[in-house]
Amino acid sequence: MKIHIRKNLYLEADQFQFILREHMDTFDKRSGRQKTKTIGYYTSLSGVVNKLIRLNLAECDATNLKEMREEMQRLQVWIKGLFADIEATGVGD
């Protein structure tokens, strides 16, 4: 499984875990494969969501708590949007 989240950020999974990876614009000279940077390994989707929130908050330009709260509200909408297709199709029920 490989799901595009945003920009160069992808969610991948194997039978044991979810893996959040950043795919670089450079390629390995030996293998010819695109280079990746592993952000983290997670045993649950909630762990992935928490990391996505932290990554986005770290990148935001908030200068006070009101702006931080507004950014968190935007993040909630964005994350709900990521899972909207799952809820609409009933996948995971």
C-alpha positions in Angstrom: 0.0 0.0 0.0 1.2 3.5 -0.9 -1.1 6.5 -0.3 -0.2 10.0 -1.3 -0.8 12.4 1.6 0.5 15.8 0.5 3.5 17.1 -1.5 6.2 14.4 -1.3 4.7 12.7 1.8 3.3 9.1 1.5 1.8 6.6 3.8 3.0 3.1 3.2 2.2 -0.1 5.1 3.3 -3.7 5.5 1.7 -6.4 7.6 3.1 -5.0 10.8 3.0 -1.2 10.7 2.3 2.1 8.9 5.3 4.0 7.6 5.3 7.7 6.9 7.9 8.5 4.2 9.0 11.6 2.3 9.9 10.8 -1.3 12.8 13.0 -2.5 13.4 14.5 -5.9 16.7 12.8 -6.2 17.5 9.3 -7.3 20.0 6.7 -6.0 22.9 6.4 -8.5 23.3 2.7 -8.0 19.8 1.4 -8.0 18.1 4.2 -10.0 15.3 4.4 -7.4 13.9 7.5 -5.9 15.4 8.3 -2.5 13.1 8.4 0.5 13.4 9.6 4.0 11.5 7.7 6.7 9.6 10.0 9.0 8.4 7.3 11.3 6.9 3.8 11.9 3.5 3.6 13.5 1.3 0.7 14.8 -1.9 2.7 14.4 -3.5 5.2 12.1 -4.0 7.5 15.1 -0.3 7.6 15.5 0.1 8.6 11.9 -2.6 11.3 12.3 -0.9 12.7 15.4 2.5 12.9 13.5 0.8 14.7 10.6 -0.7 17.3 13.0 2.7 17.9 14.6 4.4 18.2 11.2 1.9 20.7 9.9 1.9 22.7 13.2 5.7 22.9 13.0 5.5 24.4 9.5 2.7 26.9 10.3 3.4 30.6 10.6 1.3 31.2 13.7 2.5 34.1 15.9 -0.1 33.8 18.7 -2.5 31.2 20.2 -5.5 32.4 18.2 -3.6 31.7 14.9 -2.5 28.4 16.3 -6.1 27.4 17.1 -7.2 28.5 13.6 -4.4 26.3 12.1 -5.5 23.4 14.2 -9.1 23.8 13.0 -7.8 23.8 9.4 -5.9 20.7 10.1 -9.0 19.0 11.5 -10.8 19.7 8.2 -7.9 18.5 6.2 -7.5 15.3 8.1 -11.3 14.6 7.9 -10.9 15.1 4.1 -8.2 12.5 3.9 -10.6 9.9 5.4 -13.8 11.2 3.7 -13.6 8.6 0.9 -13.2 5.8 3.4 -16.3 6.9 5.3 -18.3 7.5 2.1 -17.6 4.0 0.8 -17.9 2.2 4.1 -14.4 0.7 3.8 -13.2 -0.3 7.2 -16.6 -1.1 8.6 
